[in-house]
Structures are given as C-alpha cells and as structure tokens.
C-alpha cells in the first residue's frame, strides 16, 4: 500500500493527521520545523523546566522518530524574522513553500502520495513526478474569496480593526504568494475540510461538492469530578472568550454586545488573549465588567472552562474553532455563529447556541437569554459534555484514513 508524505509547521492539530497515517502504516515522512527528535530528547533534562515542557509539546510518541524530518533552517529563519518585527503573515507565506518543496522531493524520491495542508501544498501539488502521486488536501481555513469580502464588509462598520484585517487576509502579499492558498484546491484529488462552513466556501470558489469531505476535529476528554456540572454560584453570569483579539474572532462584536446587554448585576466577561489588536485593546478598556488575561497556564484555563457559565466567540469566519469543542468537553455551553464548526457539532439541545453573523442585536438577545436560562437549567452542562464525547480524536483519525 502506498504511503503518504505530510508536511507542516508547528504542532498542527496535535499531530493527528501524521498520527493517523502512522497508525495504519501509511506514513512515509512527516516534515516539520521543530520536533523532539532523539538528540533533542537527550539534552532536554539539562534544560530549564519551561524548555522541557516546550520540547515535550513537540512530540507524539506514536509517530516513529525515524519518520520525522525537521527543516531546522526554516525554523531559525522564522524566529529571526519574528524577533526583527516582520509581519508574521508575510514570514509564514514566504517560508511555507519550503515545506511544500521538501514534500515534493520526498514524494518523488520514494514514489509516495501527498497529504498536505493548504499552506504547504502548492509547490508539491504542481511539481512533476515520474509516478502519479495521489494528492489529498486538508483545508482547515475558509477560502479567501469568501473570507476577504466578509471581513471587508465588517471593516466598513468597524474601521478600527484595520490592522487586524490587513494581517489576517494576506491581501498585502504578492500575488504569487496569494495564489498558493487560493488555487491549491484545483490540483487536489480529494479535499478534506474541518467544517461544513469551510466546505461551503470552497464550493463557492468553484470546487466540486463531491470532492469535498467534512471531517470535524476531535478532543481528548478531560477527567472531571462527579459534581462538575453544577456551578458554585447561580447568582452571577460568567462568560468566557479564549482566542486572539482580532477581527475574525468577532471580539469587537462581543464587547459591543456586552456593553449594551441587560445582564445580571454580577456578570463578568473574562477574555483570555495572548494577543490583542490596538483597536481591540482600546475597546476592552471602555467595556465594563471585563477581565483581561494575557497569559495563562493550562491548569488555570481548565478552571475557567470548568467554572464559566458560557463560552462565547461570535466569529465572523472560522475554519473550525477548536476552543468550542474544548469548552464543551468541560461541560461549558457555547455561543458562536454558523460560520464555525458549531453546526457540525450539535444543536441547542447539545448546549450549542448560535447568533447571526455580524448581527449585534441578535448577539445581545442571545446573551440576555442565556444569562437567565443557563443558571436555572444545569442539565445543559451535562448535555454539553455529552456532545463532546461524540468527537474523540480517534474518530477523526479513522475518518481521515477512510478516504485514502
């Protein structure tokens, strides 16, 4: 059976796609930037605890080390450009092609197939081969032809998100870099999508519906105490947002809605954002009953998921939104939009609630309704946890392999 080359930067999707291939004996090689290969593991005990944790994070024990190759030069160059203040979007766009070219070389050398994420596929998909490799594309982000107009329309309403808009859309990049993402799907035999919304954007761009398959992500369920579905207090409404403070996540919509919604007196919105756009930061400072947390450890984040009344992220456009599934796994109901994974995960009876994309009045209405509904309906937390139980990572991996 022919094997597959997989390539990406970082710990993409917790290494679930190369792990799926390895479990079935289908992994030829994982090409990445930094991975805890043997010599890294040997020096790890000599390093500070912080670095030991970073190293262990870049390791999946069930992927054979000998089948992993690191592009160390690309990793060093990426970090150097970040340090010098270059735009991250520009840096990634220029360096992603290194992974695609390495994937093409490996596939050509070993007569392997390709299973690649969109940013790392273009050069590999259009390369010439002496064999006929199967080209599987995993599309984890909505297509730009749908996303850019959607964000541009929102920008007219909220011009202070200009910095966020320009960085997210990549419209400032040269055309040869933009085409890598826009037209990559045209060279794929099958397109795997993380959500139905992502699939819809590809169809709008011209992809054949039958060539696009939806495979929602999964979650490793946390262990919870038996009393975990009861909040300590019913007197307050605790809402939680976890994500980048940027336009695409709809944080500005949430903050405006929070300002105007008639909520219980002790209500609090907690924002966990390592990054905030300057315009968003100003809006946060103008919004009452908001707590901003810049950095957080895993235990504290688990505590927030576990003890919040509602997780809310009214994204304008989202390839999936893993934080929704994380919140549900802790029994925390979620509020988002249809331009995310939520329609693929469940309905209101599963602790999943929707607000219309960009509709502040509807978002306000939903916040007001849920602030009174959730405290007196504790069973919704059990339903949220039960919903997450239907999406184990193993199901995701099995579904990936079913299309190979």
Helices and strands as residue ranges (DSSP letters): E 4-7, G 12-15, H 16-23, E 27-32, H 38-44, H 49-57, G 65-67, E 68-70, H 72-84, H 88-110, E 113-117, G 118-120, H 122-126, E 135-139, H 144-157, G 159-161, H 162-169, H 175-182, G 184-187, E 190-193, H 196-205, G 209-211, E 212-214, E 238-242, G 247-249, H 251-260, E 268-272, H 278-285, E 290-293, H 298-307, E 310-312, H 322-329, E 333-336, H 342-345, G 348-350, E 352-354, H 360-373, G 374-376, H 379-389, H 393-402
